[in-house]
Amino acid sequence: MDDPTYSVPPVPPLPPGPPMPPAVRGPRQADPPAVALGNASLLGVGYLLLGRRLFAGAALVVTVVLVSVVVSTAEPWAEIAVGVWWVAVVAHGWFLARAGARPASARGQRLVAAGVALPVLLAVGLLRFDAHTIERDVDEARRDGDCAKVLSAQDEVWFGHRVADAPGTAGGDEVVDTCERLRDAEARLTTGLTGDTRALEAGFDGLGTVLDEPGNDEIAGSVLTDFLDGLPTDDACGTVTVTDWLRDRKPSRDARDRSADTAERTAPKALVKCGDDHMTAEDWTQARTRYQQLLDEYPENAALADQARKGVRKATLTIELENVRRLLETPVAGEQPEYCTAPARYSGAKPYGKGVNRGLFHGNDGYTDRLPGSWRTDDPARAVLVVCAGAEQDGTALRTCPYEREQSPGSIVNVTFHKTAIPVKVYELRTGKLVANRKVQINGESCPQRLSYWSVLDPPSDVRATPSTTDIRDAFRSLIDR
């Protein structure tokens, strides 16, 4: 018999229930020492072991910011802030780990934490030790006054050193900056050795700014010593310019005042050598100035003073002689030179005295050119006198003689014959003083049988007697031959 068939009505689906909440993951099991050690790296590793990624990221950001502040400021307080942050993250990681569940085995976490933290801490320690070594080398070079060693030592500093020991490396940077300023001062002082006083002033000011900072006496003193060792230079006159400036500078009460002693020691020989150089260049005025400066400022230097006195005399004589030559120039032949109205002395000339006194004759060459050669000279260096002769005039009357007019036979004209008078001024060249100021009376032949004259009318009533060479010499003899 067949089984009966039953139909079962479908069961309607149940209405959807509320959504299931997401699974909530509890804190990751972590070992407190491992978390603390991981955070000691300042990289947030301990927080990662706890599964706290937000804390890990924030910790890394804070670390980067603090390190940037340390490097940029190089101040001790920034390093202290890093230390406080280090203690804070280590302690925070420890307490977070203690509040959670502990893992069954902590070995793996500890190895991971140690693998990150220990290399970081070891690197910071080694870099800090190396930075201290560099700082010590910089300080030693600074005390030795050796900027080259300072720069060489500080060149070894890199970013890692600045992170590990920012204040120490910053101190080296300050010394490098000091050396750079000293290099600039040294360059200016080197230029100053050529006689550039503006460069000298700038160089000494640069040294002053360095000396104002404590601990720089040796390093600045080394630059000053190198500068002073450059004196005297090959250019004696340049050396004089430098020593004059050093002697005149106002004392600064620091190492720079050592320069005054060097100037006192160097200047005397430089002054004499500078005077000699000017003499060679025929710059007599500057030569005399330098010789005289030595006599005025270093009279106690007997050996050089005698040489300077000779130099002063030689330069003075040369200057006087050059001046006399200039005053004796005659732009127009026959005219009197400027000397005749503005005489000057030549101390090297012989004094006006007994015997023949050779003279420089100017003016009225028609008479003075007939004087003996032993009385005359064209060289002021060999002359005793300067004779300035004026135009001839009628002098003392000699005779009056009658002459018959050619145009009117039997008609008589009386003609008076005169000596030739020439006004002369005589100067002693040695002193430039006027030693004679009178008219020279030259005798001559009077009343010739036939009188020649330049006129179509009657002969002049006054004429000058015709002098012979002997007459001219006799008239001038009393001025020249005493």
JODA-V446368 format. One record per helix or strand of 2 or more residues. SS is the DSSP state (H for helix, E for strand). FROM is the first residue (numbers start at 0). TO is the last residue. Records with the same first field share a line. If there is no record, write none. Layout:
SS: FROM-TO / FROM-TO
//
This chain:
H: 31-38 / 44-49 / 52-72 / 75-98 / 106-142 / 146-153 / 158-163 / 165-191 / 196-210 / 216-228 / 235-247 / 254-279 / 283-296 / 301-326 / 337-339 / 364-367 / 372-374 / 379-381 / 468-479
E: 358-361 / 384-403 / 411-427 / 432-441 / 461-463
//
